Amino acid sequence: MGRKPRPKPQRLAAKLLALRKGLNLSQPKCGQLLGIAYHRLSEFERGRREPNVMLLLQYARLAKVPVENLINDNLDLPNA
């Protein structure tokens, strides 16, 4: 069993940005819902940092999308 490659930061960043905008949320409001500071959210959306697994699960739950759609470069977000 080989390891799966990590998602490309820019691809993940683009998905996180699209997810937030698709929910029509500001960074401060989305950060509040996720329990993180909005400037941290900005770092994720610009690809400067990557969220941990628990935070990715929170993103997926917030948007009601499978977490696989966030982390798999071959899957897009629904309606994105």
LUMLUMDREN-2810 file (N, C-alpha, C; in Angstrom, 1 decimal):
<atoms>
<atom><aa>M</aa><ch>A</ch><at>N</at><xx>0.8</xx><yy>-1.2</yy><zz>0.0</zz></atom>
<atom><aa>M</aa><ch>A</ch><at>CA</at><xx>0.0</xx><yy>0.0</yy><zz>0.0</zz></atom>
<atom><aa>M</aa><ch>A</ch><at>C</at><xx>0.9</xx><yy>1.2</yy><zz>0.0</zz></atom>
<atom><aa>G</aa><ch>A</ch><at>N</at><xx>0.8</xx><yy>2.0</yy><zz>-1.1</zz></atom>
<atom><aa>G</aa><ch>A</ch><at>CA</at><xx>1.6</xx><yy>3.2</yy><zz>-1.1</zz></atom>
<atom><aa>G</aa><ch>A</ch><at>C</at><xx>0.9</xx><yy>4.4</yy><zz>-0.5</zz></atom>
<atom><aa>R</aa><ch>A</ch><at>N</at><xx>1.6</xx><yy>5.4</yy><zz>-0.2</zz></atom>
<atom><aa>R</aa><ch>A</ch><at>CA</at><xx>1.0</xx><yy>6.6</yy><zz>0.4</zz></atom>
<atom><aa>R</aa><ch>A</ch><at>C</at><xx>0.4</xx><yy>7.4</yy><zz>-0.7</zz></atom>
<atom><aa>K</aa><ch>A</ch><at>N</at><xx>-0.7</xx><yy>8.0</yy><zz>-0.4</zz></atom>
<atom><aa>K</aa><ch>A</ch><at>CA</at><xx>-1.4</xx><yy>8.9</yy><zz>-1.4</zz></atom>
<atom><aa>K</aa><ch>A</ch><at>C</at><xx>-0.6</xx><yy>10.3</yy><zz>-1.3</zz></atom>
<atom><aa>P</aa><ch>A</ch><at>N</at><xx>-0.5</xx><yy>10.9</yy><zz>-2.5</zz></atom>
<atom><aa>P</aa><ch>A</ch><at>CA</at><xx>0.2</xx><yy>12.2</yy><zz>-2.5</zz></atom>
<atom><aa>P</aa><ch>A</ch><at>C</at><xx>-0.6</xx><yy>13.2</yy><zz>-1.8</zz></atom>
<atom><aa>R</aa><ch>A</ch><at>N</at><xx>0.0</xx><yy>14.2</yy><zz>-1.1</zz></atom>
<atom><aa>R</aa><ch>A</ch><at>CA</at><xx>-0.7</xx><yy>15.2</yy><zz>-0.4</zz></atom>
<atom><aa>R</aa><ch>A</ch><at>C</at><xx>-1.3</xx><yy>16.2</yy><zz>-1.4</zz></atom>
<atom><aa>P</aa><ch>A</ch><at>N</at><xx>-2.4</xx><yy>16.8</yy><zz>-1.1</zz></atom>
<atom><aa>P</aa><ch>A</ch><at>CA</at><xx>-3.0</xx><yy>17.7</yy><zz>-2.1</zz></atom>
<atom><aa>P</aa><ch>A</ch><at>C</at><xx>-2.1</xx><yy>18.9</yy><zz>-2.3</zz></atom>
<atom><aa>K</aa><ch>A</ch><at>N</at><xx>-2.2</xx><yy>19.4</yy><zz>-3.6</zz></atom>
<atom><aa>K</aa><ch>A</ch><at>CA</at><xx>-1.4</xx><yy>20.5</yy><zz>-3.9</zz></atom>
<atom><aa>K</aa><ch>A</ch><at>C</at><xx>-2.0</xx><yy>21.7</yy><zz>-3.1</zz></atom>
<atom><aa>P</aa><ch>A</ch><at>N</at><xx>-1.1</xx><yy>22.5</yy><zz>-2.5</zz></atom>
<atom><aa>P</aa><ch>A</ch><at>CA</at><xx>-1.7</xx><yy>23.6</yy><zz>-1.6</zz></atom>
<atom><aa>P</aa><ch>A</ch><at>C</at><xx>-2.5</xx><yy>24.6</yy><zz>-2.4</zz></atom>
<atom><aa>Q</aa><ch>A</ch><at>N</at><xx>-2.2</xx><yy>24.9</yy><zz>-3.6</zz></atom>
<atom><aa>Q</aa><ch>A</ch><at>CA</at><xx>-3.0</xx><yy>25.9</yy><zz>-4.4</zz></atom>
<atom><aa>Q</aa><ch>A</ch><at>C</at><xx>-4.3</xx><yy>25.3</yy><zz>-4.7</zz></atom>
<atom><aa>R</aa><ch>A</ch><at>N</at><xx>-4.3</xx><yy>24.1</yy><zz>-5.1</zz></atom>
<atom><aa>R</aa><ch>A</ch><at>CA</at><xx>-5.6</xx><yy>23.4</yy><zz>-5.5</zz></atom>
<atom><aa>R</aa><ch>A</ch><at>C</at><xx>-6.6</xx><yy>23.4</yy><zz>-4.2</zz></atom>
<atom><aa>L</aa><ch>A</ch><at>N</at><xx>-6.0</xx><yy>23.0</yy><zz>-3.1</zz></atom>
<atom><aa>L</aa><ch>A</ch><at>CA</at><xx>-6.8</xx><yy>23.0</yy><zz>-1.9</zz></atom>
<atom><aa>L</aa><ch>A</ch><at>C</at><xx>-7.2</xx><yy>24.4</yy><zz>-1.5</zz></atom>
<atom><aa>A</aa><ch>A</ch><at>N</at><xx>-6.3</xx><yy>25.3</yy><zz>-1.6</zz></atom>
<atom><aa>A</aa><ch>A</ch><at>CA</at><xx>-6.6</xx><yy>26.7</yy><zz>-1.3</zz></atom>
<atom><aa>A</aa><ch>A</ch><at>C</at><xx>-7.8</xx><yy>27.2</yy><zz>-2.2</zz></atom>
<atom><aa>A</aa><ch>A</ch><at>N</at><xx>-7.7</xx><yy>26.9</yy><zz>-3.5</zz></atom>
<atom><aa>A</aa><ch>A</ch><at>CA</at><xx>-8.8</xx><yy>27.4</yy><zz>-4.4</zz></atom>
<atom><aa>A</aa><ch>A</ch><at>C</at><xx>-10.1</xx><yy>26.8</yy><zz>-4.0</zz></atom>
<atom><aa>K</aa><ch>A</ch><at>N</at><xx>-10.1</xx><yy>25.5</yy><zz>-3.6</zz></atom>
<atom><aa>K</aa><ch>A</ch><at>CA</at><xx>-11.3</xx><yy>24.9</yy><zz>-3.2</zz></atom>
<atom><aa>K</aa><ch>A</ch><at>C</at><xx>-11.9</xx><yy>25.5</yy><zz>-1.9</zz></atom>
<atom><aa>L</aa><ch>A</ch><at>N</at><xx>-11.0</xx><yy>25.8</yy><zz>-0.9</zz></atom>
<atom><aa>L</aa><ch>A</ch><at>CA</at><xx>-11.5</xx><yy>26.4</yy><zz>0.3</zz></atom>
<atom><aa>L</aa><ch>A</ch><at>C</at><xx>-12.1</xx><yy>27.8</yy><zz>0.1</zz></atom>
<atom><aa>L</aa><ch>A</ch><at>N</at><xx>-11.5</xx><yy>28.6</yy><zz>-0.8</zz></atom>
<atom><aa>L</aa><ch>A</ch><at>CA</at><xx>-12.0</xx><yy>29.9</yy><zz>-1.2</zz></atom>
<atom><aa>L</aa><ch>A</ch><at>C</at><xx>-13.3</xx><yy>29.7</yy><zz>-1.9</zz></atom>
<atom><aa>A</aa><ch>A</ch><at>N</at><xx>-13.4</xx><yy>28.8</yy><zz>-2.8</zz></atom>
<atom><aa>A</aa><ch>A</ch><at>CA</at><xx>-14.7</xx><yy>28.6</yy><zz>-3.5</zz></atom>
<atom><aa>A</aa><ch>A</ch><at>C</at><xx>-15.8</xx><yy>28.1</yy><zz>-2.6</zz></atom>
<atom><aa>L</aa><ch>A</ch><at>N</at><xx>-15.4</xx><yy>27.3</yy><zz>-1.7</zz></atom>
<atom><aa>L</aa><ch>A</ch><at>CA</at><xx>-16.4</xx><yy>26.8</yy><zz>-0.7</zz></atom>
<atom><aa>L</aa><ch>A</ch><at>C</at><xx>-17.0</xx><yy>27.9</yy><zz>0.1</zz></atom>
<atom><aa>R</aa><ch>A</ch><at>N</at><xx>-16.1</xx><yy>28.8</yy><zz>0.6</zz></atom>
<atom><aa>R</aa><ch>A</ch><at>CA</at><xx>-16.6</xx><yy>29.9</yy><zz>1.5</zz></atom>
<atom><aa>R</aa><ch>A</ch><at>C</at><xx>-17.4</xx><yy>30.9</yy><zz>0.7</zz></atom>
<atom><aa>K</aa><ch>A</ch><at>N</at><xx>-17.0</xx><yy>31.2</yy><zz>-0.5</zz></atom>
<atom><aa>K</aa><ch>A</ch><at>CA</at><xx>-17.7</xx><yy>32.1</yy><zz>-1.4</zz></atom>
<atom><aa>K</aa><ch>A</ch><at>C</at><xx>-19.1</xx><yy>31.5</yy><zz>-1.8</zz></atom>
<atom><aa>G</aa><ch>A</ch><at>N</at><xx>-19.1</xx><yy>30.2</yy><zz>-2.1</zz></atom>
<atom><aa>G</aa><ch>A</ch><at>CA</at><xx>-20.3</xx><yy>29.5</yy><zz>-2.4</zz></atom>
<atom><aa>G</aa><ch>A</ch><at>C</at><xx>-21.3</xx><yy>29.5</yy><zz>-1.3</zz></atom>
<atom><aa>L</aa><ch>A</ch><at>N</at><xx>-20.8</xx><yy>29.6</yy><zz>-0.1</zz></atom>
<atom><aa>L</aa><ch>A</ch><at>CA</at><xx>-21.7</xx><yy>29.7</yy><zz>1.1</zz></atom>
<atom><aa>L</aa><ch>A</ch><at>C</at><xx>-22.1</xx><yy>31.2</yy><zz>1.4</zz></atom>
<atom><aa>N</aa><ch>A</ch><at>N</at><xx>-21.5</xx><yy>32.1</yy><zz>0.6</zz></atom>
<atom><aa>N</aa><ch>A</ch><at>CA</at><xx>-21.8</xx><yy>33.5</yy><zz>0.7</zz></atom>
<atom><aa>N</aa><ch>A</ch><at>C</at><xx>-21.4</xx><yy>34.0</yy><zz>2.1</zz></atom>
<atom><aa>L</aa><ch>A</ch><at>N</at><xx>-20.2</xx><yy>33.6</yy><zz>2.6</zz></atom>
<atom><aa>L</aa><ch>A</ch><at>CA</at><xx>-19.7</xx><yy>33.9</yy><zz>3.9</zz></atom>
<atom><aa>L</aa><ch>A</ch><at>C</at><xx>-18.5</xx><yy>34.8</yy><zz>3.8</zz></atom>
<atom><aa>S</aa><ch>A</ch><at>N</at><xx>-18.4</xx><yy>35.8</yy><zz>4.7</zz></atom>
<atom><aa>S</aa><ch>A</ch><at>CA</at><xx>-17.2</xx><yy>36.6</yy><zz>4.8</zz></atom>
<atom><aa>S</aa><ch>A</ch><at>C</at><xx>-16.1</xx><yy>35.8</yy><zz>5.5</zz></atom>
<atom><aa>Q</aa><ch>A</ch><at>N</at><xx>-14.9</xx><yy>36.2</yy><zz>5.4</zz></atom>
<atom><aa>Q</aa><ch>A</ch><at>CA</at><xx>-13.8</xx><yy>35.5</yy><zz>6.1</zz></atom>
<atom><aa>Q</aa><ch>A</ch><at>C</at><xx>-14.1</xx><yy>35.5</yy><zz>7.6</zz></atom>
<atom><aa>P</aa><ch>A</ch><at>N</at><xx>-14.4</xx><yy>36.7</yy><zz>8.2</zz></atom>
<atom><aa>P</aa><ch>A</ch><at>CA</at><xx>-14.7</xx><yy>36.7</yy><zz>9.7</zz></atom>
<atom><aa>P</aa><ch>A</ch><at>C</at><xx>-15.8</xx><yy>35.8</yy><zz>10.1</zz></atom>
<atom><aa>K</aa><ch>A</ch><at>N</at><xx>-16.9</xx><yy>35.8</yy><zz>9.3</zz></atom>
<atom><aa>K</aa><ch>A</ch><at>CA</at><xx>-18.1</xx><yy>34.9</yy><zz>9.7</zz></atom>
<atom><aa>K</aa><ch>A</ch><at>C</at><xx>-17.7</xx><yy>33.4</yy><zz>9.5</zz></atom>
<atom><aa>C</aa><ch>A</ch><at>N</at><xx>-17.0</xx><yy>33.1</yy><zz>8.4</zz></atom>
<atom><aa>C</aa><ch>A</ch><at>CA</at><xx>-16.6</xx><yy>31.7</yy><zz>8.2</zz></atom>
<atom><aa>C</aa><ch>A</ch><at>C</at><xx>-15.7</xx><yy>31.2</yy><zz>9.3</zz></atom>
<atom><aa>G</aa><ch>A</ch><at>N</at><xx>-14.7</xx><yy>32.1</yy><zz>9.6</zz></atom>
<atom><aa>G</aa><ch>A</ch><at>CA</at><xx>-13.8</xx><yy>31.8</yy><zz>10.7</zz></atom>
<atom><aa>G</aa><ch>A</ch><at>C</at><xx>-14.5</xx><yy>31.6</yy><zz>12.0</zz></atom>
<atom><aa>Q</aa><ch>A</ch><at>N</at><xx>-15.5</xx><yy>32.4</yy><zz>12.3</zz></atom>
<atom><aa>Q</aa><ch>A</ch><at>CA</at><xx>-16.3</xx><yy>32.2</yy><zz>13.5</zz></atom>
<atom><aa>Q</aa><ch>A</ch><at>C</at><xx>-17.0</xx><yy>30.9</yy><zz>13.5</zz></atom>
<atom><aa>L</aa><ch>A</ch><at>N</at><xx>-17.6</xx><yy>30.5</yy><zz>12.4</zz></atom>
<atom><aa>L</aa><ch>A</ch><at>CA</at><xx>-18.3</xx><yy>29.2</yy><zz>12.4</zz></atom>
<atom><aa>L</aa><ch>A</ch><at>C</at><xx>-17.3</xx><yy>28.0</yy><zz>12.5</zz></atom>
<atom><aa>L</aa><ch>A</ch><at>N</at><xx>-16.1</xx><yy>28.2</yy><zz>12.0</zz></atom>
<atom><aa>L</aa><ch>A</ch><at>CA</at><xx>-15.1</xx><yy>27.1</yy><zz>12.1</zz></atom>
<atom><aa>L</aa><ch>A</ch><at>C</at><xx>-14.3</xx><yy>27.2</yy><zz>13.4</zz></atom>
<atom><aa>G</aa><ch>A</ch><at>N</at><xx>-14.4</xx><yy>28.3</yy><zz>14.2</zz></atom>
<atom><aa>G</aa><ch>A</ch><at>CA</at><xx>-13.7</xx><yy>28.4</yy><zz>15.4</zz></atom>
<atom><aa>G</aa><ch>A</ch><at>C</at><xx>-12.2</xx><yy>28.8</yy><zz>15.2</zz></atom>
<atom><aa>I</aa><ch>A</ch><at>N</at><xx>-12.0</xx><yy>29.5</yy><zz>14.2</zz></atom>
<atom><aa>I</aa><ch>A</ch><at>CA</at><xx>-10.6</xx><yy>30.0</yy><zz>13.9</zz></atom>
<atom><aa>I</aa><ch>A</ch><at>C</at><xx>-10.6</xx><yy>31.5</yy><zz>13.6</zz></atom>
<atom><aa>A</aa><ch>A</ch><at>N</at><xx>-9.5</xx><yy>32.1</yy><zz>13.7</zz></atom>
<atom><aa>A</aa><ch>A</ch><at>CA</at><xx>-9.4</xx><yy>33.5</yy><zz>13.4</zz></atom>
<atom><aa>A</aa><ch>A</ch><at>C</at><xx>-9.4</xx><yy>33.7</yy><zz>11.9</zz></atom>
<atom><aa>Y</aa><ch>A</ch><at>N</at><xx>-10.1</xx><yy>34.8</yy><zz>11.4</zz></atom>
<atom><aa>Y</aa><ch>A</ch><at>CA</at><xx>-10.2</xx><yy>35.0</yy><zz>10.0</zz></atom>
<atom><aa>Y</aa><ch>A</ch><at>C</at><xx>-8.9</xx><yy>35.1</yy><zz>9.3</zz></atom>
<atom><aa>H</aa><ch>A</ch><at>N</at><xx>-7.9</xx><yy>35.7</yy><zz>9.9</zz></atom>
<atom><aa>H</aa><ch>A</ch><at>CA</at><xx>-6.6</xx><yy>35.8</yy><zz>9.2</zz></atom>
<atom><aa>H</aa><ch>A</ch><at>C</at><xx>-5.9</xx><yy>34.4</yy><zz>9.0</zz></atom>
<atom><aa>R</aa><ch>A</ch><at>N</at><xx>-6.3</xx><yy>33.5</yy><zz>9.8</zz></atom>
<atom><aa>R</aa><ch>A</ch><at>CA</at><xx>-5.8</xx><yy>32.1</yy><zz>9.6</zz></atom>
<atom><aa>R</aa><ch>A</ch><at>C</at><xx>-6.5</xx><yy>31.5</yy><zz>8.4</zz></atom>
<atom><aa>L</aa><ch>A</ch><at>N</at><xx>-7.8</xx><yy>31.8</yy><zz>8.3</zz></atom>
<atom><aa>L</aa><ch>A</ch><at>CA</at><xx>-8.6</xx><yy>31.3</yy><zz>7.2</zz></atom>
<atom><aa>L</aa><ch>A</ch><at>C</at><xx>-8.0</xx><yy>31.9</yy><zz>5.9</zz></atom>
<atom><aa>S</aa><ch>A</ch><at>N</at><xx>-7.6</xx><yy>33.1</yy><zz>5.9</zz></atom>
<atom><aa>S</aa><ch>A</ch><at>CA</at><xx>-7.0</xx><yy>33.8</yy><zz>4.8</zz></atom>
<atom><aa>S</aa><ch>A</ch><at>C</at><xx>-5.7</xx><yy>33.1</yy><zz>4.3</zz></atom>
<atom><aa>E</aa><ch>A</ch><at>N</at><xx>-4.9</xx><yy>32.6</yy><zz>5.3</zz></atom>
<atom><aa>E</aa><ch>A</ch><at>CA</at><xx>-3.7</xx><yy>31.9</yy><zz>5.0</zz></atom>
<atom><aa>E</aa><ch>A</ch><at>C</at><xx>-4.0</xx><yy>30.6</yy><zz>4.3</zz></atom>
<atom><aa>F</aa><ch>A</ch><at>N</at><xx>-5.1</xx><yy>29.9</yy><zz>4.7</zz></atom>
<atom><aa>F</aa><ch>A</ch><at>CA</at><xx>-5.5</xx><yy>28.6</yy><zz>4.0</zz></atom>
<atom><aa>F</aa><ch>A</ch><at>C</at><xx>-5.9</xx><yy>28.9</yy><zz>2.6</zz></atom>
<atom><aa>E</aa><ch>A</ch><at>N</at><xx>-6.7</xx><yy>30.0</yy><zz>2.4</zz></atom>
<atom><aa>E</aa><ch>A</ch><at>CA</at><xx>-7.3</xx><yy>30.3</yy><zz>1.1</zz></atom>
<atom><aa>E</aa><ch>A</ch><at>C</at><xx>-6.2</xx><yy>30.8</yy><zz>0.1</zz></atom>
<atom><aa>R</aa><ch>A</ch><at>N</at><xx>-5.1</xx><yy>31.3</yy><zz>0.6</zz></atom>
<atom><aa>R</aa><ch>A</ch><at>CA</at><xx>-4.0</xx><yy>31.8</yy><zz>-0.2</zz></atom>
<atom><aa>R</aa><ch>A</ch><at>C</at><xx>-2.9</xx><yy>30.7</yy><zz>-0.4</zz></atom>
<atom><aa>G</aa><ch>A</ch><at>N</at><xx>-3.1</xx><yy>29.5</yy><zz>0.2</zz></atom>
<atom><aa>G</aa><ch>A</ch><at>CA</at><xx>-2.1</xx><yy>28.5</yy><zz>0.1</zz></atom>
<atom><aa>G</aa><ch>A</ch><at>C</at><xx>-0.9</xx><yy>28.6</yy><zz>0.9</zz></atom>
<atom><aa>R</aa><ch>A</ch><at>N</at><xx>-0.9</xx><yy>29.5</yy><zz>1.9</zz></atom>
<atom><aa>R</aa><ch>A</ch><at>CA</at><xx>0.3</xx><yy>29.7</yy><zz>2.7</zz></atom>
<atom><aa>R</aa><ch>A</ch><at>C</at><xx>0.4</xx><yy>28.7</yy><zz>3.8</zz></atom>
<atom><aa>R</aa><ch>A</ch><at>N</at><xx>-0.7</xx><yy>28.2</yy><zz>4.2</zz></atom>
<atom><aa>R</aa><ch>A</ch><at>CA</at><xx>-0.8</xx><yy>27.1</yy><zz>5.2</zz></atom>
<atom><aa>R</aa><ch>A</ch><at>C</at><xx>-1.8</xx><yy>26.1</yy><zz>4.8</zz></atom>
<atom><aa>E</aa><ch>A</ch><at>N</at><xx>-1.7</xx><yy>24.9</yy><zz>5.4</zz></atom>
<atom><aa>E</aa><ch>A</ch><at>CA</at><xx>-2.7</xx><yy>23.9</yy><zz>5.1</zz></atom>
<atom><aa>E</aa><ch>A</ch><at>C</at><xx>-3.5</xx><yy>23.6</yy><zz>6.4</zz></atom>
<atom><aa>P</aa><ch>A</ch><at>N</at><xx>-4.8</xx><yy>23.5</yy><zz>6.3</zz></atom>
<atom><aa>P</aa><ch>A</ch><at>CA</at><xx>-5.5</xx><yy>23.1</yy><zz>7.5</zz></atom>
<atom><aa>P</aa><ch>A</ch><at>C</at><xx>-5.3</xx><yy>21.7</yy><zz>7.9</zz></atom>
<atom><aa>N</aa><ch>A</ch><at>N</at><xx>-5.4</xx><yy>21.4</yy><zz>9.2</zz></atom>
<atom><aa>N</aa><ch>A</ch><at>CA</at><xx>-5.3</xx><yy>20.0</yy><zz>9.7</zz></atom>
<atom><aa>N</aa><ch>A</ch><at>C</at><xx>-6.5</xx><yy>19.2</yy><zz>9.3</zz></atom>
<atom><aa>V</aa><ch>A</ch><at>N</at><xx>-6.5</xx><yy>17.9</yy><zz>9.6</zz></atom>
<atom><aa>V</aa><ch>A</ch><at>CA</at><xx>-7.6</xx><yy>17.0</yy><zz>9.2</zz></atom>
<atom><aa>V</aa><ch>A</ch><at>C</at><xx>-8.9</xx><yy>17.4</yy><zz>9.9</zz></atom>
<atom><aa>M</aa><ch>A</ch><at>N</at><xx>-8.8</xx><yy>17.7</yy><zz>11.2</zz></atom>
<atom><aa>M</aa><ch>A</ch><at>CA</at><xx>-10.0</xx><yy>18.1</yy><zz>11.9</zz></atom>
<atom><aa>M</aa><ch>A</ch><at>C</at><xx>-10.7</xx><yy>19.3</yy><zz>11.3</zz></atom>
<atom><aa>L</aa><ch>A</ch><at>N</at><xx>-9.9</xx><yy>20.3</yy><zz>10.9</zz></atom>
<atom><aa>L</aa><ch>A</ch><at>CA</at><xx>-10.4</xx><yy>21.5</yy><zz>10.4</zz></atom>
<atom><aa>L</aa><ch>A</ch><at>C</at><xx>-11.0</xx><yy>21.2</yy><zz>9.0</zz></atom>
<atom><aa>L</aa><ch>A</ch><at>N</at><xx>-10.4</xx><yy>20.4</yy><zz>8.2</zz></atom>
<atom><aa>L</aa><ch>A</ch><at>CA</at><xx>-11.0</xx><yy>20.0</yy><zz>6.9</zz></atom>
<atom><aa>L</aa><ch>A</ch><at>C</at><xx>-12.3</xx><yy>19.3</yy><zz>7.1</zz></atom>
<atom><aa>L</aa><ch>A</ch><at>N</at><xx>-12.4</xx><yy>18.5</yy><zz>8.1</zz></atom>
<atom><aa>L</aa><ch>A</ch><at>CA</at><xx>-13.7</xx><yy>17.9</yy><zz>8.4</zz></atom>
<atom><aa>L</aa><ch>A</ch><at>C</at><xx>-14.8</xx><yy>18.9</yy><zz>8.8</zz></atom>
<atom><aa>Q</aa><ch>A</ch><at>N</at><xx>-14.4</xx><yy>20.0</yy><zz>9.5</zz></atom>
<atom><aa>Q</aa><ch>A</ch><at>CA</at><xx>-15.3</xx><yy>21.1</yy><zz>9.8</zz></atom>
<atom><aa>Q</aa><ch>A</ch><at>C</at><xx>-15.7</xx><yy>21.8</yy><zz>8.6</zz></atom>
<atom><aa>Y</aa><ch>A</ch><at>N</at><xx>-14.8</xx><yy>22.1</yy><zz>7.7</zz></atom>
<atom><aa>Y</aa><ch>A</ch><at>CA</at><xx>-15.1</xx><yy>22.7</yy><zz>6.4</zz></atom>
<atom><aa>Y</aa><ch>A</ch><at>C</at><xx>-16.1</xx><yy>21.9</yy><zz>5.7</zz></atom>
<atom><aa>A</aa><ch>A</ch><at>N</at><xx>-15.9</xx><yy>20.6</yy><zz>5.6</zz></atom>
<atom><aa>A</aa><ch>A</ch><at>CA</at><xx>-16.8</xx><yy>19.7</yy><zz>4.8</zz></atom>
<atom><aa>A</aa><ch>A</ch><at>C</at><xx>-18.2</xx><yy>19.7</yy><zz>5.4</zz></atom>
<atom><aa>R</aa><ch>A</ch><at>N</at><xx>-18.2</xx><yy>19.6</yy><zz>6.7</zz></atom>
<atom><aa>R</aa><ch>A</ch><at>CA</at><xx>-19.5</xx><yy>19.6</yy><zz>7.4</zz></atom>
<atom><aa>R</aa><ch>A</ch><at>C</at><xx>-20.3</xx><yy>20.9</yy><zz>7.2</zz></atom>
<atom><aa>L</aa><ch>A</ch><at>N</at><xx>-19.6</xx><yy>22.0</yy><zz>7.3</zz></atom>
<atom><aa>L</aa><ch>A</ch><at>CA</at><xx>-20.2</xx><yy>23.4</yy><zz>7.1</zz></atom>
<atom><aa>L</aa><ch>A</ch><at>C</at><xx>-20.8</xx><yy>23.5</yy><zz>5.7</zz></atom>
<atom><aa>A</aa><ch>A</ch><at>N</at><xx>-20.1</xx><yy>23.0</yy><zz>4.7</zz></atom>
<atom><aa>A</aa><ch>A</ch><at>CA</at><xx>-20.6</xx><yy>23.1</yy><zz>3.3</zz></atom>
<atom><aa>A</aa><ch>A</ch><at>C</at><xx>-21.4</xx><yy>21.9</yy><zz>2.9</zz></atom>
<atom><aa>K</aa><ch>A</ch><at>N</at><xx>-21.5</xx><yy>20.9</yy><zz>3.8</zz></atom>
<atom><aa>K</aa><ch>A</ch><at>CA</at><xx>-22.3</xx><yy>19.7</yy><zz>3.4</zz></atom>
<atom><aa>K</aa><ch>A</ch><at>C</at><xx>-21.8</xx><yy>19.0</yy><zz>2.1</zz></atom>
<atom><aa>V</aa><ch>A</ch><at>N</at><xx>-20.4</xx><yy>18.9</yy><zz>2.1</zz></atom>
<atom><aa>V</aa><ch>A</ch><at>CA</at><xx>-19.8</xx><yy>18.2</yy><zz>1.0</zz></atom>
<atom><aa>V</aa><ch>A</ch><at>C</at><xx>-18.9</xx><yy>17.1</yy><zz>1.6</zz></atom>
<atom><aa>P</aa><ch>A</ch><at>N</at><xx>-18.6</xx><yy>16.0</yy><zz>0.8</zz></atom>
<atom><aa>P</aa><ch>A</ch><at>CA</at><xx>-17.7</xx><yy>15.0</yy><zz>1.3</zz></atom>
<atom><aa>P</aa><ch>A</ch><at>C</at><xx>-16.3</xx><yy>15.6</yy><zz>1.4</zz></atom>
<atom><aa>V</aa><ch>A</ch><at>N</at><xx>-15.6</xx><yy>15.2</yy><zz>2.5</zz></atom>
<atom><aa>V</aa><ch>A</ch><at>CA</at><xx>-14.3</xx><yy>15.7</yy><zz>2.7</zz></atom>
<atom><aa>V</aa><ch>A</ch><at>C</at><xx>-13.4</xx><yy>15.3</yy><zz>1.6</zz></atom>
<atom><aa>E</aa><ch>A</ch><at>N</at><xx>-13.7</xx><yy>14.2</yy><zz>0.9</zz></atom>
<atom><aa>E</aa><ch>A</ch><at>CA</at><xx>-12.9</xx><yy>13.7</yy><zz>-0.2</zz></atom>
<atom><aa>E</aa><ch>A</ch><at>C</at><xx>-12.8</xx><yy>14.7</yy><zz>-1.3</zz></atom>
<atom><aa>N</aa><ch>A</ch><at>N</at><xx>-13.9</xx><yy>15.5</yy><zz>-1.5</zz></atom>
<atom><aa>N</aa><ch>A</ch><at>CA</at><xx>-14.0</xx><yy>16.5</yy><zz>-2.5</zz></atom>
<atom><aa>N</aa><ch>A</ch><at>C</at><xx>-13.0</xx><yy>17.6</yy><zz>-2.2</zz></atom>
<atom><aa>L</aa><ch>A</ch><at>N</at><xx>-12.7</xx><yy>17.8</yy><zz>-1.0</zz></atom>
<atom><aa>L</aa><ch>A</ch><at>CA</at><xx>-11.7</xx><yy>18.9</yy><zz>-0.6</zz></atom>
<atom><aa>L</aa><ch>A</ch><at>C</at><xx>-10.3</xx><yy>18.4</yy><zz>-0.9</zz></atom>
<atom><aa>I</aa><ch>A</ch><at>N</at><xx>-10.0</xx><yy>17.2</yy><zz>-0.5</zz></atom>
<atom><aa>I</aa><ch>A</ch><at>CA</at><xx>-8.6</xx><yy>16.7</yy><zz>-0.5</zz></atom>
<atom><aa>I</aa><ch>A</ch><at>C</at><xx>-8.1</xx><yy>16.0</yy><zz>-1.8</zz></atom>
<atom><aa>N</aa><ch>A</ch><at>N</at><xx>-9.1</xx><yy>15.6</yy><zz>-2.6</zz></atom>
<atom><aa>N</aa><ch>A</ch><at>CA</at><xx>-8.7</xx><yy>14.9</yy><zz>-3.8</zz></atom>
<atom><aa>N</aa><ch>A</ch><at>C</at><xx>-8.7</xx><yy>15.8</yy><zz>-5.0</zz></atom>
<atom><aa>D</aa><ch>A</ch><at>N</at><xx>-7.5</xx><yy>16.0</yy><zz>-5.6</zz></atom>
<atom><aa>D</aa><ch>A</ch><at>CA</at><xx>-7.4</xx><yy>16.9</yy><zz>-6.7</zz></atom>
<atom><aa>D</aa><ch>A</ch><at>C</at><xx>-8.2</xx><yy>16.5</yy><zz>-7.9</zz></atom>
<atom><aa>N</aa><ch>A</ch><at>N</at><xx>-8.6</xx><yy>15.2</yy><zz>-8.0</zz></atom>
<atom><aa>N</aa><ch>A</ch><at>CA</at><xx>-9.4</xx><yy>14.7</yy><zz>-9.1</zz></atom>
<atom><aa>N</aa><ch>A</ch><at>C</at><xx>-10.9</xx><yy>14.9</yy><zz>-8.9</zz></atom>
<atom><aa>L</aa><ch>A</ch><at>N</at><xx>-11.3</xx><yy>15.4</yy><zz>-7.8</zz></atom>
<atom><aa>L</aa><ch>A</ch><at>CA</at><xx>-12.7</xx><yy>15.7</yy><zz>-7.5</zz></atom>
<atom><aa>L</aa><ch>A</ch><at>C</at><xx>-13.0</xx><yy>17.2</yy><zz>-7.3</zz></atom>
<atom><aa>D</aa><ch>A</ch><at>N</at><xx>-14.0</xx><yy>17.7</yy><zz>-7.9</zz></atom>
<atom><aa>D</aa><ch>A</ch><at>CA</at><xx>-14.4</xx><yy>19.1</yy><zz>-7.7</zz></atom>
<atom><aa>D</aa><ch>A</ch><at>C</at><xx>-15.5</xx><yy>19.2</yy><zz>-6.6</zz></atom>
<atom><aa>L</aa><ch>A</ch><at>N</at><xx>-15.6</xx><yy>20.4</yy><zz>-6.2</zz></atom>
<atom><aa>L</aa><ch>A</ch><at>CA</at><xx>-16.7</xx><yy>20.7</yy><zz>-5.3</zz></atom>
<atom><aa>L</aa><ch>A</ch><at>C</at><xx>-18.0</xx><yy>20.7</yy><zz>-6.1</zz></atom>
<atom><aa>P</aa><ch>A</ch><at>N</at><xx>-19.1</xx><yy>20.2</yy><zz>-5.5</zz></atom>
<atom><aa>P</aa><ch>A</ch><at>CA</at><xx>-20.4</xx><yy>20.2</yy><zz>-6.2</zz></atom>
<atom><aa>P</aa><ch>A</ch><at>C</at><xx>-20.8</xx><yy>21.7</yy><zz>-6.4</zz></atom>
<atom><aa>N</aa><ch>A</ch><at>N</at><xx>-21.3</xx><yy>21.9</yy><zz>-7.6</zz></atom>
<atom><aa>N</aa><ch>A</ch><at>CA</at><xx>-21.8</xx><yy>23.3</yy><zz>-7.9</zz></atom>
<atom><aa>N</aa><ch>A</ch><at>C</at><xx>-20.6</xx><yy>24.3</yy><zz>-7.9</zz></atom>
<atom><aa>A</aa><ch>A</ch><at>N</at><xx>-19.4</xx><yy>23.9</yy><zz>-8.1</zz></atom>
<atom><aa>A</aa><ch>A</ch><at>CA</at><xx>-18.3</xx><yy>24.9</yy><zz>-8.1</zz></atom>
<atom><aa>A</aa><ch>A</ch><at>C</at><xx>-17.8</xx><yy>25.1</yy><zz>-9.5</zz></atom>
</atoms>
